[in-house]
Every structure is written in C-alpha cells, then in structure tokens.
Amino acid sequence: MEAIAEKLEAKLQEWAPATSQRVRVLVDEIIELADNDALDIGRSRAVEQEVLDLLDGPAPR
C-alpha cells in the first residue's frame, strides 16, 4: 500500500468520528473528480459553501 494510503488509514483511526467522516467525504469527492479528469476545474462543495456563507454574512463596517 502506498504511504499516503497508510497515513490516511492511521489518521482516520486517530481523529474524532465526525472529522474522520468529513475527511472520507472529501477524499471521495477528490477520487470522483480524478476519475472524471476534472481536478483542475472542480471545486469542492465545502469551498462553494464557504463562499456562499461569506456572501450571506453581515457586511463589514
């Protein structure tokens, strides 16, 4: 197994369950983008949500 996969497996066991689940979702998104040769054009849903949250937030003074 590649070193990165081994490191990921170890970290998934160390992290809190919620963190591990979020990482699994993000890794799944990355794998899907790579399978579709879309890594250079895709954005994660989390990044899109962060931008939307910033736009919806209070205006700076």
FIDRENGU-323380 format. One record per residue (C-alpha): residue in one letter; chain; x negated, y negated, z negated. Coordinates in steps of 0.5 Angstrom, whole numbers. Example, Ala and Ser with C-alpha at 12.3 -4.5 7.8 and 13.67 -1.06 7.14 Angstrom:
2
<r = a c = A east = -25 north = 9 up = -16>
<r = s c = A east = -27 north = 2 up = -14>
END
This chain:
61
<r = m c = A east = 0 north = 0 up = 0>
<r = e c = A east = -3 north = -7 up = 2>
<r = a c = A east = -5 north = -11 up = -4>
<r = i c = A east = 1 north = -16 up = -3>
<r = a c = A east = 6 north = -11 up = -4>
<r = e c = A east = 3 north = -8 up = -10>
<r = k c = A east = 2 north = -15 up = -13>
<r = l c = A east = 10 north = -16 up = -12>
<r = e c = A east = 12 north = -10 up = -15>
<r = a c = A east = 8 north = -11 up = -21>
<r = k c = A east = 11 north = -18 up = -22>
<r = l c = A east = 18 north = -16 up = -21>
<r = q c = A east = 17 north = -12 up = -27>
<r = e c = A east = 14 north = -18 up = -31>
<r = w c = A east = 19 north = -23 up = -29>
<r = a c = A east = 26 north = -24 up = -32>
<r = p c = A east = 31 north = -21 up = -29>
<r = a c = A east = 34 north = -27 up = -26>
<r = t c = A east = 27 north = -29 up = -23>
<r = s c = A east = 26 north = -22 up = -20>
<r = q c = A east = 33 north = -22 up = -17>
<r = r c = A east = 31 north = -29 up = -14>
<r = v c = A east = 25 north = -27 up = -11>
<r = r c = A east = 28 north = -21 up = -8>
<r = v c = A east = 33 north = -25 up = -4>
<r = l c = A east = 27 north = -30 up = -2>
<r = v c = A east = 23 north = -24 up = 1>
<r = d c = A east = 29 north = -21 up = 4>
<r = e c = A east = 30 north = -28 up = 8>
<r = i c = A east = 23 north = -28 up = 10>
<r = i c = A east = 23 north = -21 up = 12>
<r = e c = A east = 29 north = -22 up = 16>
<r = l c = A east = 26 north = -29 up = 19>
<r = a c = A east = 20 north = -25 up = 21>
<r = d c = A east = 24 north = -19 up = 24>
<r = n c = A east = 27 north = -25 up = 29>
<r = d c = A east = 21 north = -28 up = 30>
<r = a c = A east = 24 north = -34 up = 27>
<r = l c = A east = 19 north = -36 up = 21>
<r = d c = A east = 17 north = -42 up = 25>
<r = i c = A east = 24 north = -45 up = 26>
<r = g c = A east = 28 north = -42 up = 20>
<r = r c = A east = 29 north = -46 up = 13>
<r = s c = A east = 31 north = -42 up = 7>
<r = r c = A east = 38 north = -43 up = 4>
<r = a c = A east = 34 north = -46 up = -2>
<r = v c = A east = 31 north = -51 up = 1>
<r = e c = A east = 37 north = -53 up = 5>
<r = q c = A east = 41 north = -53 up = -2>
<r = e c = A east = 36 north = -58 up = -5>
<r = v c = A east = 36 north = -63 up = 1>
<r = l c = A east = 44 north = -63 up = 0>
<r = d c = A east = 43 north = -64 up = -7>
<r = l c = A east = 39 north = -70 up = -7>
<r = l c = A east = 43 north = -73 up = -2>
<r = d c = A east = 49 north = -72 up = -6>
<r = g c = A east = 46 north = -74 up = -12>
<r = p c = A east = 46 north = -81 up = -15>
<r = a c = A east = 43 north = -87 up = -11>
<r = p c = A east = 36 north = -89 up = -14>
<r = r c = A east = 36 north = -96 up = -17>
END
